[in-house]
Amino acid sequence: MSLTVLSDKQIEDLLHSLTKEDIEALQHNLAEALHDYSTGNQDETDACSQNQPLRTQLTTRNGTTLFMPARTEAVTGIKVVSIAQSPAKPAPPSRSSSTKTTSTTSSHSRPAPPSPHPSNNNKNTHANTDKNPTTRPLGTLTLLHPSGSPSAFLSANTLTPFRTALASTLLLTKRARVHSLLIFGAGSQAYWHIRLALALRGADIHHVRIVNRTFSSAEPLLRTIYTDARWAELRTSNSKLDFSILSAEYGEYARLLKEYVRDADVVFCCTPSTTALFPAGHLTSTEGRRKGRYLCLVGSYQPHMCEVEPEVLAYAVRDSRGGRHMHKHAVNGGAVVVDSLEGCLREAGEVIAAGLGPEQLVEVGELIMVRKAERREVEMGGGAGEGSGLVEWLREGNVVSFFFLPFFLGGDFVGWRG
């Protein structure tokens, strides 16, 4: 049997060549796998939860290595990812000459020059201020034939953030409004979340706002979007699309952060932060509750990590459907959406800090397939139709989600590569 070996460069080129139809096909495969994981058993499918053990973590003074075995109907394999601990970075200067950049139309060939807004040495406690920032996760994916012989050896460096973004955008495709997209972080996770969001819903997105600890580490991402030819179609297909960066160094950071969070229809948190990225009140106050948002948290892979305050999750699990309120606000579904109930209860820092139990979590595999969604709609007391209960919540309400499972997409790429 032949052994396929794909380098990170080959995988990166392949991922950038995917069309919207290709991405939707991959999402369909992933949705099927998540559905089997949540609802199947070993007599029905190899992709059931019994065949997906929780990842094993090895921590040393140099960093963390994660071992993630999994099984699908087609392959068995293991992904090994290492996250090296980088040296502590020196504190930024008290005044910055380039802390915010904004481009107002998608027709520019490059980002607008950074605005000379000096910092006022604002000490914001909700910025990602980890003293020991981590480096980009690096690793490999090994796939095996049913017989046990190796079939493929793939770099997981780019495949990992792409697969996470593919899962995160499963629910994005169901949202009624995605006008304003807010992304915390500027690494590979942020890169692929932005790219897939634009590929799937680009015609509906007007604002892409990147929030990061420093301007200098976020500016390369925006420059790539504006100068890399692989982004040209996504960048120019919507004349109303604009991009901006907000860094914690900027003197008006706190005010603009509140404005951006309140205005956002979709929020992707893509950082390994150990402190909340914004105050819970931006979402849980009377003003913050006036609109529904899709909030997706992908950075907290250890119990001590935290991208949002526990109050955000506590508010999300309040089921407000059918209730009567003094103020108009978006509906809550009474649960936080996860890919793995067991994994999130053990590893997701926010879930642990909020003290959520299994009855307050629902696996996306139970929701993503239409039949399961309709069945759960009845179980939760709602009626059929686009404007009530579960469907309304997924389309317009406050939805908070976590994604952890290492389901493999490598087999699809090996097949396409030929």
Phi, psi and omega per residue, in radians:
M1 nan 2.504 -3.121
S2 -1.371 2.673 3.089
L3 -2.017 2.116 3.120
T4 -1.609 2.283 3.106
V5 -2.155 2.138 3.140
L6 -2.113 2.169 3.104
S7 -1.350 2.948 3.115
D8 -1.110 -0.637 3.117
K9 -1.109 -0.746 3.125
Q10 -1.126 -0.745 3.128
I11 -1.163 -0.729 3.127
E12 -1.055 -0.768 3.122
D13 -1.104 -0.710 -3.141
L14 -1.129 -0.766 -3.126
L15 -1.140 -0.651 3.122
H16 -1.244 -0.328 -3.125
S17 -1.545 -0.097 -3.078
L18 -1.160 2.370 3.039
T19 -1.524 3.001 3.069
K20 -1.015 -0.694 -3.140
E21 -1.151 -0.667 3.091
D22 -1.090 -0.780 -3.123
I23 -1.124 -0.729 3.114
E24 -1.113 -0.628 3.099
A25 -1.151 -0.732 3.094
L26 -1.130 -0.689 3.100
Q27 -1.119 -0.644 3.100
H28 -1.087 -0.773 3.116
N29 -1.093 -0.730 3.134
L30 -1.160 -0.718 3.121
A31 -1.081 -0.695 3.095
E32 -1.091 -0.743 3.140
A33 -1.146 -0.720 3.116
L34 -1.156 -0.635 3.107
H35 -1.134 -0.779 3.102
D36 -1.107 -0.676 3.133
Y37 -1.064 -0.769 -3.032
S38 -1.392 -0.524 -2.959
T39 -2.089 -0.259 -3.042
G40 -1.556 3.045 3.012
N41 -2.377 3.052 -3.029
Q42 -1.151 -0.352 3.088
D43 -1.386 -0.312 -3.058
E44 -1.846 -0.671 -3.026
T45 -2.688 2.548 3.074
D46 -1.330 -0.251 -3.089
A47 -1.589 0.214 -3.119
C48 -1.211 2.895 -3.055
S49 -1.110 -0.486 3.133
Q50 -1.110 -0.404 -3.139
N51 -1.740 0.197 3.139
Q52 -2.136 1.405 -3.117
P53 -1.152 2.664 3.085
L54 -1.122 2.624 -3.093
R55 -1.199 2.630 3.097
T56 -1.780 2.407 -3.067
Q57 -2.039 2.314 3.081
L58 -2.097 2.000 -3.095
T59 -1.955 2.251 3.082
T60 -2.225 -3.134 3.132
R61 -1.192 -0.260 -3.121
N62 -1.672 -0.176 -3.138
G63 2.601 -2.780 -3.067
T64 -2.236 2.398 3.038
T65 -2.075 2.292 -3.121
L66 -1.940 2.298 3.109
F67 -1.953 2.088 -2.978
M68 -2.251 1.569 3.067
P69 -1.409 2.658 3.103
A70 -2.805 2.861 -3.133
R71 -2.405 2.355 2.995
T72 -2.105 -3.079 3.105
E73 -1.122 -0.462 -3.015
A74 -1.752 -0.627 -2.997
V75 -2.486 2.787 2.901
T76 -2.022 2.552 -3.134
G77 -2.934 3.134 3.095
I78 -2.538 2.369 3.038
K79 -1.859 2.306 3.104
V80 -2.093 2.100 -3.084
V81 -2.211 2.297 3.095
S82 -1.968 2.384 3.111
I83 -2.119 1.782 -3.089
A84 -1.356 2.516 3.109
Q85 -1.505 2.156 -3.132
S86 -1.566 2.747 3.103
P87 -1.070 2.658 3.113
A88 -1.071 2.410 3.132
K89 -1.570 2.539 3.088
P90 -1.154 2.651 -3.135
A91 -1.112 2.498 3.111
P92 -1.165 2.700 3.103
P93 -1.061 2.728 -3.072
S94 -1.204 -0.369 3.104
R95 -2.230 2.348 -3.115
S96 -2.111 2.378 -3.138
S97 -1.573 -0.123 3.135
S98 -2.587 1.518 -3.063
T99 -2.018 -0.086 3.138
K100 -2.647 2.372 3.077
T101 -2.301 2.405 3.141
T102 -2.395 2.295 3.000
S103 -1.966 2.370 -2.954
T104 -1.703 -0.269 3.079
T105 -2.415 2.773 -3.118
S106 -1.473 0.068 -3.113
S107 -1.552 -0.139 3.121
H108 -1.180 2.515 3.114
S109 -1.430 -0.249 3.130
R110 -2.713 2.849 3.137
P111 -1.051 2.596 3.028
A112 -1.105 2.621 3.127
P113 -0.997 2.511 3.111
P114 -1.000 2.412 3.119
S115 -1.335 2.426 -3.097
P116 -1.400 1.014 3.106
H117 -1.575 1.936 3.139
P118 -1.277 2.590 3.061
S119 -1.359 2.624 3.065
N120 -1.829 0.443 3.123
N121 1.045 0.673 -3.135
N122 -1.178 2.127 -3.125
K123 -1.657 1.485 -3.092
N124 -1.547 2.168 -3.087
T125 -1.424 -0.089 -3.128
H126 -1.858 0.270 2.985
A127 -1.502 2.783 3.092
N128 -1.343 1.663 -2.995
T129 -2.021 0.620 3.098
D130 -0.997 2.373 -3.127
K131 -1.263 -0.460 -3.115
N132 -2.165 1.376 -3.111
P133 -1.109 2.533 -3.131
T134 -1.568 2.820 3.120
T135 -1.631 3.087 -3.119
R136 -1.128 2.336 3.091
P137 -1.094 2.375 3.119
L138 -2.217 2.515 -3.134
G139 -3.118 -2.951 -3.092
T140 -2.397 2.774 3.057
L141 -2.212 2.125 3.123
T142 -1.929 2.205 -3.139
L143 -1.958 2.512 -3.096
L144 -2.142 2.521 2.977
H145 -1.169 2.811 3.058
P146 -0.952 -0.485 3.118
S147 -1.288 -0.265 -3.117
G148 1.810 -0.209 3.115
S149 -1.309 2.539 -3.111
P150 -1.179 2.421 3.123
S151 -1.996 -0.490 -3.110
A152 -2.737 2.614 3.081
F153 -2.330 1.941 -3.004
L154 -2.125 2.538 2.959
S155 -1.217 2.382 -3.138
A156 -1.817 0.108 -3.040
N157 -1.058 -0.825 3.124
T158 -1.642 -0.543 -3.118
L159 -1.076 -0.622 -3.101
T160 -1.099 -0.946 3.127
P161 -1.162 -0.540 3.093
F162 -1.119 -0.809 -3.118
R163 -1.106 -0.677 3.098
T164 -1.096 -0.794 3.132
A165 -1.134 -0.601 3.103
L166 -1.079 -0.707 3.102
A167 -1.226 -0.750 -3.109
S168 -1.058 -0.623 -3.066
T169 -1.511 0.017 3.024
L170 -1.002 -0.814 -3.137
L171 -1.407 -0.423 3.088
L172 -1.026 -0.650 -3.100
T173 -1.161 -0.306 -3.111
K174 -1.687 -0.091 -3.080
R175 -1.321 2.447 3.141
A176 -1.274 -0.588 -3.062
R177 -2.335 2.164 3.124
V178 -2.331 0.587 -3.041
H179 -1.000 -0.733 -3.043
S180 -2.137 2.125 -3.110
L181 -1.925 2.186 -3.125
L182 -2.057 2.214 -3.098
I183 -2.163 2.176 3.021
F184 -1.681 2.159 -3.085
G185 1.893 2.808 -3.113
A186 -2.479 0.422 3.133
G187 -1.640 -2.751 -3.064
S188 -1.167 -0.582 3.079
Q189 -1.109 -0.808 3.105
A190 -1.057 -0.739 -3.135
Y191 -0.955 -0.905 -3.053
W192 -1.351 -0.494 3.043
H193 -1.152 -0.716 3.092
I194 -1.143 -0.800 -3.060
R195 -1.111 -0.808 -3.115
L196 -1.220 -0.626 3.087
A197 -1.059 -0.747 3.136
L198 -1.236 -0.649 3.132
A199 -1.126 -0.639 -3.064
L200 -1.581 -0.605 -3.043
R201 -2.344 0.441 -3.046
G202 -0.974 -0.607 -3.113
A203 -1.169 -0.359 -3.079
D204 -1.783 -0.140 -3.074
I205 -1.697 2.244 3.127
H206 -1.899 -0.553 -3.070
H207 -2.250 2.240 3.000
V208 -2.062 1.913 -3.056
R209 -1.987 2.133 -3.105
I210 -1.815 2.156 3.118
V211 -1.950 2.231 -3.075
N212 -2.538 2.790 -3.110
R213 -1.085 -0.761 3.131
T214 -2.238 2.621 3.085
F215 -1.204 -0.697 -3.030
S216 -1.080 -0.550 -3.132
S217 -1.520 -0.216 3.117
A218 -1.705 -0.480 -3.076
E219 -1.025 -0.666 3.108
P220 -1.032 -0.625 3.119
L221 -1.104 -0.830 -3.138
L222 -1.152 -0.658 3.126
R223 -1.133 -0.662 3.090
T224 -1.098 -0.761 3.139
I225 -1.035 -0.647 -3.073
Y226 -1.534 -0.328 -3.034
T227 -2.059 -0.380 -3.116
D228 -1.341 2.215 -3.101
A229 -1.075 -0.435 -3.134
R230 -1.228 -0.226 3.092
W231 -1.765 -0.051 -2.975
A232 -1.006 -0.826 -3.085
E233 -1.171 -0.744 3.132
L234 -1.151 -0.605 -3.066
R235 -1.315 -0.535 -2.980
T236 -1.923 -0.118 -3.059
S237 -1.232 -0.362 3.127
N238 -2.132 1.958 -3.073
S239 -1.176 -0.287 -3.119
K240 -1.585 -0.049 -3.046
L241 -1.351 2.298 3.028
D242 -2.373 2.741 -3.117
F243 -2.169 2.597 3.069
S244 -2.666 2.784 3.081
I245 -2.102 2.384 2.987
L246 -2.189 2.110 3.132
S247 -1.902 2.706 -3.128
A248 -1.178 -0.186 3.119
E249 -1.361 -0.324 -3.035
Y250 -1.278 2.402 -3.063
G251 -1.077 -0.529 3.132
E252 -1.692 0.368 -3.040
Y253 -0.968 -0.885 -3.057
A254 -1.047 -0.747 -3.120
R255 -1.173 -0.800 -3.113
L256 -1.232 -0.597 3.095
L257 -1.044 -0.802 3.100
K258 -1.060 -0.750 -3.136
E259 -1.098 -0.788 -3.101
Y260 -1.167 -0.750 -3.141
V261 -1.117 -0.775 -3.134
R262 -1.120 -0.621 -3.080
D263 -1.410 -0.344 -3.000
A264 -1.182 2.455 2.970
D265 -1.671 -0.513 -3.133
V266 -2.367 2.320 3.113
V267 -2.215 2.101 3.038
F268 -1.889 2.083 3.081
C269 -1.771 1.969 -2.984
C270 -2.191 0.834 -3.089
T271 -2.257 2.694 3.042
P272 -1.569 0.721 -3.013
S273 -1.251 2.624 3.036
T274 -1.911 0.044 3.054
T275 -2.284 2.635 -3.092
A276 -1.021 2.478 -3.083
L277 -1.415 -0.336 3.102
F278 -2.771 2.733 3.131
P279 -1.114 2.453 -3.132
A280 -1.029 -0.583 -3.097
G281 -1.034 -0.394 3.090
H282 -1.050 -0.470 -3.127
L283 -1.894 -0.536 -2.990
T284 -1.678 -0.203 3.105
S285 -1.237 2.967 3.138
T286 -0.973 -0.773 3.140
E287 -1.178 -0.708 -3.122
G288 -1.164 -0.416 -3.088
R289 -1.525 0.017 -3.041
R290 -1.225 -0.373 -3.132
K291 -2.306 2.713 3.095
G292 -1.507 2.588 3.135
R293 -2.416 2.667 2.962
Y294 -1.784 1.955 -3.107
L295 -1.937 2.037 -3.088
C296 -2.058 2.207 -3.085
L297 -1.980 2.035 -3.086
V298 -2.149 -0.081 -3.009
G299 -1.557 -0.347 -3.008
S300 -1.595 1.570 -3.113
Y301 -1.767 0.092 3.080
Q302 -2.354 2.669 -3.052
P303 -1.022 -0.488 -3.095
H304 -1.475 -0.102 -3.115
M305 -1.495 2.664 -3.053
C306 -2.801 2.083 3.097
E307 -1.774 -0.401 3.068
V308 -2.350 2.770 -3.141
E309 -1.296 2.647 -3.114
P310 -0.968 -0.515 -3.122
E311 -1.060 -0.520 3.132
V312 -1.132 -0.754 3.123
L313 -1.266 -0.660 3.113
A314 -1.052 -0.689 3.100
Y315 -1.211 -0.655 -3.078
A316 -1.136 -0.508 -3.078
V317 -1.552 0.051 3.007
R318 -1.398 2.110 -3.126
D319 -1.456 1.866 -3.082
S320 -1.730 0.024 -3.102
R321 -1.189 2.298 3.092
G322 1.462 -0.093 -3.127
G323 -1.466 2.974 3.113
R324 -2.005 2.302 -3.028
H325 -2.331 2.660 3.114
M326 -1.267 -0.521 -3.089
H327 -2.045 2.553 3.068
K328 -1.251 2.278 3.053
H329 -2.714 2.882 -3.123
A330 -1.257 2.703 -3.109
V331 -1.371 2.614 2.959
N332 -1.872 2.648 -3.095
G333 -1.651 -0.090 -3.134
G334 1.445 0.148 -3.120
A335 -2.734 2.744 3.004
V336 -1.761 2.331 -3.094
V337 -1.497 2.257 3.139
V338 -2.343 2.822 3.029
D339 -1.516 -0.567 3.141
S340 -2.346 1.951 3.139
L341 -1.057 -0.840 -3.111
E342 -1.101 -0.759 -3.121
G343 -1.128 -0.753 -3.114
C344 -1.233 -0.628 3.093
L345 -1.134 -0.479 -3.109
R346 -1.618 -0.539 -2.934
E347 -2.099 -0.491 -3.041
A348 -1.299 1.969 -3.058
G349 -0.998 -0.705 -3.111
E350 -1.184 -0.698 3.136
V351 -1.110 -0.741 3.138
I352 -1.151 -0.817 -3.114
A353 -1.105 -0.590 -3.135
A354 -1.417 -0.135 3.120
G355 1.177 0.541 -3.115
L356 -1.293 2.551 3.078
G357 -1.868 3.009 -3.096
P358 -1.038 -0.486 -3.141
E359 -1.256 -0.197 3.139
Q360 -1.811 0.127 3.103
L361 -2.102 2.571 3.058
V362 -2.356 2.307 -3.122
E363 -1.346 2.428 -3.073
V364 -1.092 -0.472 3.103
G365 -1.071 -0.415 3.086
E366 -1.433 -0.330 -3.041
L367 -1.835 -0.523 -2.900
I368 -1.287 -0.473 3.125
M369 -1.542 2.406 -3.002
V370 -1.029 -0.780 -3.100
R371 -1.107 -0.738 3.128
K372 -1.163 -0.663 3.121
A373 -1.104 -0.750 -3.136
E374 -1.143 -0.698 3.126
R375 -1.126 -0.751 -3.134
R376 -1.194 -0.542 3.076
E377 -0.992 -0.773 3.140
V378 -1.201 -0.742 -3.119
E379 -1.081 -0.560 -3.093
M380 -1.580 0.129 3.016
G381 1.528 0.133 -3.138
G382 -1.587 3.023 3.103
G383 -1.823 3.072 3.115
A384 -1.389 2.806 3.068
G385 2.006 2.905 -3.028
E386 -1.332 -0.300 -2.974
G387 -1.905 0.313 -3.073
S388 -2.443 2.786 2.945
G389 0.914 -2.310 -3.033
L390 -1.023 -0.793 -3.109
V391 -1.076 -0.755 3.117
E392 -1.084 -0.738 3.138
W393 -1.065 -0.840 -3.110
L394 -1.166 -0.543 -3.104
R395 -1.501 -0.665 -2.944
E396 -2.308 -0.211 -3.045
G397 -1.512 -2.979 3.080
N398 -1.521 1.949 -3.124
V399 -2.075 2.151 3.081
V400 -1.970 2.317 -3.083
S401 -2.395 2.702 3.043
F402 -2.264 2.523 3.099
F403 -2.366 2.139 -3.050
F404 -2.231 -0.534 -2.942
L405 -1.092 2.464 3.124
P406 -1.626 0.765 3.121
F407 -1.002 2.446 -2.998
F408 -1.554 2.405 2.976
L409 -2.008 0.022 -3.053
G410 -1.004 -0.644 -3.135
G411 -1.059 -0.639 3.104
D412 -1.106 -0.744 -3.102
F413 -1.228 -0.642 3.098
V414 -1.089 -0.727 3.132
G415 -1.135 -0.735 3.136
W416 -1.174 -0.618 -3.107
R417 -1.210 -0.455 3.109
G418 1.364 nan nan
